[in-house]
């Protein structure tokens, strides 16, 4: 077994939360693989960007809330702090009832209590979801996941990918529109007017602070959760 596989296995067997994908076994024959509970709807990416049915606003908001809860658990609810490092639409699996389940702990890291961050020397993760401090200093901590969550929220709101096929950044496109409060231009056209304006405004506000250039100004995931639960 490779160290990466053992590391992922070591993390996923220690987590237990409704919004974290559940492992039911693993295999090493013909390659190393984890066996997870079936996710009937596949990943968020497969529905949001696939040819299948479009997600309504209520379902999108439910996915946003579930992902926030799962991340808050990883950061603060486990015996040891876990940084996922690769939060993205493809790694959010969906149950029969469209409950979000965070999956793929291949890049995840334990973060000892006394450490403020990890430092990495090579790029790990997915372009479009990585914060500025990662590229400048190789810094990885909870705020790395918070930034990625902000991007994920924007994807749910806009229906656009973090980086599209033309290599255009969702954040670069969205930030001026958020600043000018051009909500109609931000919202996924497939939603029409089918959304709760209060929920949308809160989701946009949370996304905006989660993708702040400065990690210090981003909220903790528990704070992001509390903002959502004010509704």
C-alpha positions, 0 to 999 in steps of 0.5 A: 500500500502507498503512504497516500492510500494509507493516509486517506484510509487513516483519515476516513475511518476516523470521521463520522458525520451525515455530510461526510461520505461513508466508507464501507470497505476497501480493496487492494486487488487490481489497485487500491480503492475505497468502497463508499456507500452508493450516491444515487445522484453521483457528484454535484459536478455531474448534475450541475454541469451535466446533461441531467436535470437541473437542480432547483434553488431549494436543493442547491441551498440544501447542498450548500448547508450540508457541505458547510456542516461537513467542513465545520465537523472536519475542522472543529468536530473531529478528535483532530483537525482535518484539512480536506484540501480539495473541496470542489463540486466533483468531490461533493456526492449526493444521497437519494435526498440530495444531502451533500457528502464530502468525499475524496480525502486523498489530499487531506491532512491532519493538523496538530492543535499547536500548528497554525498551518501546513506548508507544502512545496508542490501544487496540490488541489484543483485550480480555481478553488485554491487561495492566493496564500497557497500559491504565494507561500504554500500555506494550507490550513482551515482557510484553504477549505473556506476559500474553496467553499466560497467558490463552491457556493458561487458555482451553486448560485451561478451554475458556472464552473470554477474554471471553465473550458476557456480557462476563465475564472469564476471568481474574476467574473463574479467579483465585480458583479457581487460588488455592484449587487447585480444579482440577476446577472449572477444567478444561474439563468436556468433558475429563472426567478425560482429562488428565495431572495433572502437565502440567495443574498446570504449565500452571496454574502458568505461566498464573498467573505469566504473568497476574500484575498486575505485568509485572516478576513475569511470566516471559520466554517462554524461561523459560515454555518451560523450565518446560514442558520440565521435564516 
